[in-house]
Amino acid sequence: MRLIHRIVATLSAAIALPAVVFAASIGGNYYAPQYDYRDFFAATDGKNFPVILAGDAFPGVNPAVVAKDLLPAMQAAKPRPALTFTYDRPLPPPSPDYRLVLIFDPANDLNADPVCAGTPPRFRQGRPGLFYVYAIYCRNAQAMSFTTAWTPATGPTDPRIEQLFRELFMVIFSDQQRRFAELNSAFR
């Protein structure tokens, strides 16, 4: 009987291991009171959506190669609107200026609103083999939402990065968030 329990436990662990290996970790999240998924959807559906990369996601790998390889992973994991991620930003920026800022290995005390306002981000020493990103969804100079995410990764084409983006986008562009005023309409 013990042998059967050990075999079942070993098989269960073997089955669960791939899920654990490929799972990304998502940190806490924040949504500004002005955040509204419908606003994000309307601003991005059928349009280009700018992404700004900051930091060194994979030290020792050419940042241009990292950027080139991350774009298809983001596009494959994109949220529901028919948007196209791009590194191109129109000049002058549109108004309102929606964008996603991805900061690799940010400083522990980095705040989102100054990043959206244009303050250059600060960084900490990265850890080899760990893809760590601070994602900030900006509208003009204000952060609409932000979170962190990390996963073990060997390089920009590692399939775990696409999975991280898939999970990250569900958090940063959550369709479960509603405007504060609408939630409190019963109190008017």
Residue, then its C-alpha position, 0 to 999 in steps of 0.5 A: m500500500r505504501l508503495i502505491h502511495r509513493i508511486v502516485a505521489t511521484l507521478s503527481a509531482a512529475i505531472a505538476l512540475p511542468a506547470v510550476v516550471f512554466a508559471a510566471s509570478i505576478g506581484g501585487n497590482y494597482y489600478a488608478p481610480q481613473y482606470d477603465y478597461r473600456d477606455f483602454f479597449a477604445a484607445t487600442d482596438g485596431k491600432n498600434f500600441p506603443v511599448i517602451l523598454a527600459g533596462d537590461a532584460f538579459p545582460g550580455v545579450n544585445p538590447a536590439v536582439v532582446a527587443k526584436d525577440l520580445l515583440p512577437a512574444m508580447q503580440a502572441a500574448k496580447p490582450r483582447p483588443a485587436l492591437t499591435f504592439t510597437y516600439d514606434r512612438p508618433l511625434p508629437p505623441p497623441s493626446p491622450d498618450y497611452r503606452l506600456v512601459l516595461i522596466f527590467d530589474p527596476a530599483n525597489d523604490l521606483n514609482a510608476d507615476p514619475v516614470c509615466a511623467g518622463t522621469p528616467p527609471r532607476f535600476r538594480q542589479g539583475r539576477p542571471g537566469l531571471f526575467y524580472v519586469y515592472a509593467i506600467y500602463c500609462r495615460n499621459a503622465q499618470a499610471m493607470s495600472f502597474t504590476t511586476a512579474w518574473t520567471p526563470a528564463t534563459g533568453p528572450t526567446d524562452p517560451r516562459i516569457e510569452q507565458l509571463f506576458r499572457e499572465l501579466f497582460m490579464v492583470i495590467f489590462s484587467d477587464q474586471q476594473r471599473r470606474f470608481a464613480e460607477l461602482n459608487s453610483a448607488f450612493r448618489 
